[in-house]
Amino acid sequence: MKNLMILLSSFLKVGFIGFGGGSALIPVIEKEVVTDKQLLSEEDYNNYVIVSNITPGTLPVKLAAAVGRKVSGLTGMLGAALMVSLPGVAITVFLVSIISQLNENVLLQIEYASVGISVFIIFLLVHYIKKVMNGCKQAGTSHAGWIIMLTVFILTGGKGIYNIFGLTGTPLFSISTINILLLSFFIIFYTNGKITLVKGTVVGIIGILFILCTGKAKIISSTLIFYIIEIIMLSLSCYGLYASMKNGGKAKRISPKGLIAEISTWVAFLVVMAVPASLVFSETTLYLSKGLLSTVISFGGGEAYISIADSVFLSTQDITSQMFYGQILPIANALPGPILSKVLAAIGYYIGLNTTNSIGVGYLLALAGYVASLAASCTVFSIVLYIYNSFENLEIFQILKKWILPIISGLLLSTMVSMMYENIKIFAECGIVEGAAILICLLIFSLLYFLYKKLHWHDIILILVSGAVTIIICNLF
């Protein structure tokens, strides 16, 4: 019981400070449950990070569910997933429901506080990356780790770099998170960590073609060529996996009872939470079907889900463009928590309200949609984690463990740049120029470093200090 309460309080804290997106919360969650509370081993956590990055849905929820399952069984799984996501979702739906009476200044203050909290998240990301690079140094892979991290950053950070420096045009690369992970997994699976002349040539050619197809510049715009490259990558990856299994890898015999229990729990939880909405709204099943579908095809985090939600809900006129882009997204982006869950719940609220003219029905449908986002994300995650654990002793998965953290670190560098740009935009609304905005962020970062390293202040106090500082600064201008 003690561990369960510690688990829930830790993820509730993450739920309230969860700005910056899923990837940004990887080190935040690790600090809470591995370093500070020591609820599970770093090895287990890294396994969850690997699987959460190759499955669709909302990353913080998947990590929370996995950690919760390990620490306190099915109760911990449900509780942790709810704690990490519920604060942001509840506040989002509440603000959406009162937006007509809402004082715009409330949202502004949330935005101002988010700048300081973002600096705190960046502070944790820097600490995490430093830890990863120290690990590479101890393993004798320091140079390779730096090369991988910086290469991933160059390939993924183009949009953020262009925005910060005010460059016009389209970045040559700026590849999405999911595409860079697909490329990374292809290289690891096909080569098994052994780059021969032939394999190196194949990886180089296919990798370059893939980058040219998926980069923002779309140097190769042919859909047919892209599909052919994807098929080749998938085929070679399967070949590499087969070769790894043939060379001594054997699956571990793991009982599927745990997996069945997890899936059954999520299905039952969704059914129970959907019953109230189903009793008062006849199209609940249709909405949930769209919600589940949009979640399981949502690779690449919250930003990717925005385009998916657009095509799934706006194209069928479930909600208007003004509701989606003018009300839901601004509020969802200004608040902590997983974007996917916040957006899907808010869409459910509007569908229920618009169809029945009842706020109560809107709330019930929002609740059902929120739970659907959790159930879909965690069900797919549990299935893939079961497969991963069954074949974890394969050499290819050991190689994946070895290099996934430098890859994630490169993605986090891009996340940091994007977060900094969002901070600059908010400062600009207050009349603070870009150079001054960057300087303020650096000063807050330095203050956090001093308070954390020298005075050993608690995270909660650091968050409050950084948020308060930016609220004061923004209101002064």
C-alpha positions in Angstrom: 0.0 0.0 0.0 2.9 2.4 0.8 4.4 1.9 -2.6 1.1 2.4 -4.3 0.6 5.8 -2.5 4.1 6.8 -3.4 3.5 5.7 -7.0 0.3 7.7 -7.3 1.6 10.8 -5.7 4.7 10.7 -8.0 2.6 10.5 -11.2 0.1 13.1 -10.0 3.1 15.4 -9.6 4.2 14.6 -13.1 0.6 15.1 -14.3 0.7 18.7 -13.0 4.1 19.6 -14.4 3.9 17.7 -17.6 4.7 20.4 -20.1 6.8 19.8 -23.2 5.3 16.6 -24.6 5.9 12.9 -24.1 9.6 12.7 -24.9 10.3 15.6 -22.5 8.8 13.6 -19.6 11.0 10.6 -20.0 13.7 12.0 -17.7 11.1 13.6 -15.4 9.4 10.3 -14.8 12.7 8.5 -14.4 13.8 11.0 -11.8 10.6 10.5 -9.9 10.2 6.7 -9.9 13.8 5.4 -10.4 16.2 8.0 -8.9 14.1 9.6 -6.1 11.6 7.0 -5.1 13.5 3.9 -6.3 10.3 2.1 -7.2 11.9 0.1 -10.0 15.3 -0.5 -11.6 16.7 1.7 -14.4 16.9 -1.4 -16.6 13.2 -2.0 -16.4 12.5 1.7 -17.0 14.7 1.7 -20.1 12.8 -1.3 -21.4 9.5 0.6 -21.0 11.1 3.6 -22.8 12.0 1.5 -25.8 8.6 0.0 -26.2 6.7 3.2 -25.5 8.7 4.9 -28.3 7.7 2.2 -30.9 4.0 2.1 -30.1 1.2 4.5 -30.8 -0.7 6.6 -28.3 0.3 8.8 -25.5 3.8 8.2 -24.2 3.5 9.4 -20.5 0.4 7.2 -20.0 2.2 4.1 -21.4 5.2 4.7 -19.2 3.0 5.4 -16.1 0.9 2.2 -16.8 4.0 0.1 -17.2 5.6 1.4 -14.0 2.4 1.1 -12.1 1.9 -2.5 -13.2 5.4 -3.4 -12.1 5.1 -1.7 -8.7 1.5 -2.4 -7.7 -0.2 -4.7 -10.2 -3.3 -3.8 -12.1 -4.4 -1.2 -9.5 -1.1 0.6 -9.9 -1.4 0.3 -13.7 -4.8 2.1 -13.7 -3.9 4.5 -10.9 -0.6 5.7 -12.4 -2.1 6.1 -15.9 -4.9 8.2 -14.4 -2.7 10.3 -12.2 -0.3 11.3 -15.0 -3.1 12.3 -17.4 -6.2 13.4 -15.4 -5.1 16.8 -14.2 -4.4 18.2 -17.7 -7.5 16.5 -19.2 -9.8 17.7 -16.4 -8.6 21.3 -16.5 -8.8 21.3 -20.4 -12.4 20.0 -20.5 -13.4 22.4 -17.7 -11.9 25.4 -19.4 -13.4 24.4 -22.8 -16.8 24.2 -21.1 -16.6 27.7 -19.7 -14.7 29.3 -22.4 -17.5 31.8 -23.2 -17.4 33.1 -19.7 -13.6 32.7 -19.2 -11.5 35.7 -18.6 -8.8 35.6 -21.3 -6.3 36.7 -18.6 -6.6 33.3 -16.9 -5.2 31.5 -20.0 -2.5 34.2 -20.3 -1.3 33.5 -16.8 -1.2 29.8 -17.5 0.9 30.5 -20.6 3.2 32.8 -18.6 3.7 30.1 -15.9 4.3 27.5 -18.6 7.4 29.4 -19.7 9.0 29.0 -16.3 7.9 25.4 -16.0 9.3 24.7 -19.5 12.7 26.0 -18.4 12.5 23.6 -15.4 11.7 20.7 -17.8 14.7 21.8 -20.0 16.8 21.8 -16.9 15.8 18.1 -16.2 16.5 17.2 -19.9 20.0 18.6 -19.8 20.6 16.6 -16.6 19.2 13.5 -18.3 21.3 13.9 -21.5 24.4 14.4 -19.3 23.7 11.2 -17.5 23.2 9.3 -20.8 26.6 10.6 -22.1 28.3 9.7 -18.9 26.9 6.2 -19.3 28.3 6.0 -22.8 31.7 7.1 -21.5 31.7 4.4 -18.9 30.8 1.8 -21.6 33.5 3.0 -23.9 31.1 4.3 -26.5 31.4 8.0 -25.8 32.4 9.1 -29.3 29.7 6.9 -31.0 27.1 8.2 -28.5 27.8 11.8 -29.2 27.8 11.2 -33.0 24.4 9.4 -32.8 22.9 12.0 -30.5 24.0 15.0 -32.7 23.0 13.2 -35.9 19.5 12.6 -34.6 19.3 16.3 -33.5 20.4 17.5 -36.9 17.9 15.3 -38.6 15.0 16.2 -36.3 15.6 19.7 -35.1 15.5 21.7 -38.3 12.1 23.3 -37.7 12.9 24.5 -34.3 16.3 25.9 -35.4 14.7 27.7 -38.3 12.0 29.2 -36.1 14.5 30.4 -33.4 16.8 32.1 -35.9 14.0 33.4 -38.0 15.1 31.6 -41.1 12.7 31.5 -44.1 12.1 28.5 -46.3 11.6 24.9 -45.4 14.2 22.9 -43.4 16.0 20.3 -45.5 15.4 17.6 -42.9 13.2 18.2 -39.8 12.2 14.5 -39.7 9.4 13.5 -37.3 10.1 11.5 -34.2 8.5 8.4 -35.5 10.4 8.4 -38.8 13.7 8.9 -37.1 12.9 6.0 -34.8 11.8 3.8 -37.8 15.1 4.6 -39.5 17.1 3.8 -36.3 15.3 0.5 -35.8 15.8 -0.4 -39.4 19.6 0.2 -39.1 19.8 -1.8 -35.8 17.6 -4.7 -36.9 19.2 -5.1 -40.3 22.9 -4.8 -39.3 22.6 -6.4 -35.8 25.2 -3.8 -34.8 27.8 -5.1 -37.2 28.4 -2.7 -40.1 30.1 -4.5 -43.0 30.9 -3.0 -46.4 27.8 -4.4 -48.0 25.4 -3.6 -45.1 26.9 -0.2 -44.7 26.4 0.6 -48.3 22.8 -0.7 -48.2 22.0 1.3 -45.0 23.6 4.4 -46.5 21.6 4.4 -49.7 18.3 3.4 -48.2 18.8 5.8 -45.3 19.5 8.8 -47.6 16.5 8.0 -49.7 14.3 7.7 -46.6 15.5 11.0 -45.3 14.9 12.7 -48.6 11.4 11.3 -48.7 10.4 12.2 -45.1 12.2 15.5 -44.6 10.1 18.7 -44.6 11.7 19.8 -47.9 10.2 16.6 -49.6 13.1 16.4 -52.0 11.7 13.1 -53.1 7.9 13.6 -53.2 6.9 10.4 -54.9 4.6 8.4 -52.7 5.3 5.3 -54.7 9.1 5.6 -54.1 8.4 6.2 -50.4 6.3 3.0 -50.1 8.9 1.0 -51.9 11.6 2.2 -49.5 9.4 1.4 -46.5 8.8 -2.1 -47.9 12.5 -2.7 -48.4 13.3 -1.4 -44.9 10.6 -3.7 -43.4 11.9 -6.7 -45.3 15.5 -6.1 -44.4 14.6 -5.5 -40.8 12.7 -8.9 -40.7 15.6 -10.5 -42.3 18.0 -9.1 -39.7 15.6 -10.3 -36.9 15.4 -13.7 -38.4 19.2 -13.9 -38.6 19.5 -12.9 -35.0 17.0 -15.6 -33.9 18.8 -18.2 -36.1 22.1 -17.4 -34.5 21.1 -18.6 -31.1 18.3 -16.3 -29.9 15.4 -18.1 -28.3 12.1 -16.8 -27.0 11.6 -16.9 -23.3 8.5 -18.7 -22.2 6.3 -16.0 -20.5 2.8 -16.8 -19.5 0.2 -14.7 -21.4 -2.0 -14.5 -18.2 -0.5 -11.2 -17.3 -1.1 -9.7 -20.7 -4.7 -11.0 -20.8 -5.3 -9.5 -17.4 -4.0 -6.1 -18.5 -6.0 -6.1 -21.7 -9.2 -7.3 -19.9 -8.7 -4.6 -17.3 -8.5 -1.8 -19.9 -11.5 -3.1 -21.9 -13.6 -3.4 -18.7 -12.6 0.0 -17.5 -13.5 1.5 -20.9 -16.9 -0.2 -21.0 -17.8 0.9 -17.5 -16.8 4.5 -18.2 -18.6 4.5 -21.5 -21.9 3.3 -20.1 -23.1 6.6 -18.7 -22.5 8.4 -22.0 -24.1 5.5 -24.0 -27.3 5.8 -22.0 -27.8 9.5 -22.9 -26.1 9.7 -26.3 -26.9 7.3 -29.1 -23.7 7.9 -31.1 -21.3 7.2 -28.2 -20.1 4.0 -29.9 -19.3 5.9 -33.2 -17.3 8.6 -31.3 -15.4 6.0 -29.3 -14.6 4.0 -32.5 -13.1 7.1 -34.0 -11.3 7.9 -30.8 -9.8 4.4 -30.5 -8.8 4.3 -34.2 -7.2 7.8 -34.1 -5.2 6.7 -31.0 -3.8 3.5 -32.4 -2.7 5.2 -35.6 -1.1 8.1 -33.7 2.6 7.6 -33.9 4.9 10.5 -33.1 3.4 12.2 -30.1 0.8 15.0 -29.6 1.7 17.0 -32.7 1.1 14.0 -34.9 -2.3 13.5 -33.3 -3.4 17.0 -34.3 -3.4 16.1 -37.9 -5.0 12.8 -37.3 -7.8 14.3 -35.2 -8.3 16.9 -38.0 -8.8 14.2 -40.6 -10.9 11.9 -38.3 -13.2 14.5 -36.7 -13.2 17.7 -38.8 -13.5 16.0 -42.1 -16.8 14.4 -41.0 -17.9 17.7 -39.4 -18.1 16.3 -35.9 -16.7 19.6 -34.7 -15.9 22.9 -36.5 -12.4 24.1 -37.4 -13.0 27.1 -35.2 -13.7 24.9 -32.2 -10.7 22.7 -32.9 -8.1 25.3 -33.8 -9.5 28.3 -32.0 -10.5 26.8 -28.7 -9.4 23.2 -28.1 -5.8 23.4 -29.2 -4.9 26.7 -27.5 -6.1 25.5 -24.2 -4.7 22.0 -24.6 -1.3 23.4 -25.5 -1.2 25.8 -22.6 -1.8 23.0 -20.0 0.3 20.0 -18.8 -0.5 16.5 -19.7 -0.7 14.3 -22.8 -2.1 16.3 -25.8 -3.8 13.3 -27.3 -5.9 12.6 -24.2 -6.7 16.3 -23.7 -7.7 16.9 -27.4 -9.8 13.7 -27.7 -11.7 14.4 -24.4 -12.4 18.1 -25.5 -13.6 16.9 -28.9 -16.0 14.5 -27.1 -17.3 17.4 -25.0 -18.1 19.5 -28.0 -19.7 16.6 -29.9 -22.0 15.8 -26.9 -22.8 19.5 -26.3 -23.5 20.3 -29.9 -25.7 17.3 -30.5 -27.8 17.4 -27.4 -27.3 21.0 -26.1 -26.4 19.5 -22.7 -23.2 20.2 -20.8 -23.7 17.1 -18.8 -23.7 14.9 -21.9 -20.6 16.7 -23.1 -18.8 15.9 -19.8 -19.8 12.2 -20.0 -18.7 11.9 -23.6 -15.4 13.6 -22.7 -14.9 11.1 -19.9 -15.5 8.2 -22.3 -13.1 9.6 -24.9 -10.4 10.2 -22.3 -10.6 6.6 -21.0 -10.6 5.4 -24.7 -7.3 7.2 -25.2 -5.8 5.5 -22.2 -7.2 2.0 -23.0 -6.0 2.1 -26.7 -2.6 3.4 -25.8 -1.9 0.9 -23.0 -3.5 -2.1 -24.7 -1.2 -1.8 -27.8 1.8 -1.1 -25.4 1.1 -4.2 -23.3 1.0 -6.4 -26.4 4.3 -5.1 -27.8 5.9 -5.2 -24.3 4.9 -8.8 -24.0 6.5 -9.6 -27.4 9.6 -7.6 -26.5 10.0 -9.4 -23.1 9.7 -12.7 -24.8 12.6 -12.0 -27.1 14.6 -9.7 -24.9 17.6 -12.2 -24.8 18.1 -11.7 -28.5 21.4 -10.0 -29.3 19.5 -7.5 -31.5 17.5 -6.2 -28.5 20.6 -5.9 -26.4 22.0 -3.7 -29.2 18.8 -1.7 -29.2 19.1 -1.1 -25.5 22.6 0.1 -25.9 21.8 2.8 -28.5 18.3 3.8 -27.7 19.3 6.3 -25.1 21.6 8.4 -27.3 18.9 8.3 -30.0 16.3 9.6 -27.4 18.9 12.2 -26.2 19.1 13.6 -29.8 15.3 13.8 -29.9 15.3 15.6 -26.6 17.7 18.2 -27.9 15.1 18.9 -30.6 12.4 19.0 -28.0 14.4 21.6 -26.0 14.8 23.8 -29.1 11.0 23.6 -29.8 10.2 24.4 -26.1 12.6 27.4 -26.2 10.9 28.7 -29.4 7.4 28.4 -27.7 8.8 30.4 -24.8 10.2 33.0 -27.1 6.7 33.3 -28.8 5.0 33.8 -25.4 7.6 36.4 -24.4 7.1 38.2 -27.8 3.4 38.6 -26.9 4.5 40.5 -23.9 6.8 42.8 -25.9 10.0 41.0 -24.9 12.4 40.7 -27.9 14.0 37.3 -28.8 17.5 38.0 -27.4 16.1 39.2 -24.0 13.7 36.2 -23.9 16.6 33.7 -24.4 18.7 35.6 -21.8 15.8 35.4 -19.3 15.4 31.7 -19.9 19.2 31.2 -19.3 19.0 33.2 -16.1 16.1 31.1 -14.8 18.0 28.0 -15.8 21.1 29.2 -13.9 18.9 30.0 -10.9 17.4 26.5 -10.9 20.9 25.0 -11.1 22.0 27.0 -8.1 18.9 26.2 -6.0 19.1 22.5 -7.0 22.8 21.9 -6.7 23.8 24.2 -3.9 20.7 24.6 -1.8 19.1 21.2 -2.7 15.6 22.7 -3.0 12.8 20.3 -3.8 11.4 20.0 -7.3 8.0 21.4 -6.3 9.6 24.5 -5.0 11.8 24.9 -8.1 8.7 24.6 -10.3 6.8 27.2 -8.2 9.8 29.6 -8.3 10.4 29.3 -12.1 6.6 29.6 -12.8 6.3 32.6 -10.5 9.3 34.3 -12.0 8.0 34.2 -15.6 4.5 35.3 -14.4 6.0 38.4 -12.8 8.2 39.2 -15.7 5.5 38.8 -18.3 3.1 41.0 -16.3 5.7 43.7 -15.9 6.0 44.3 -19.7 
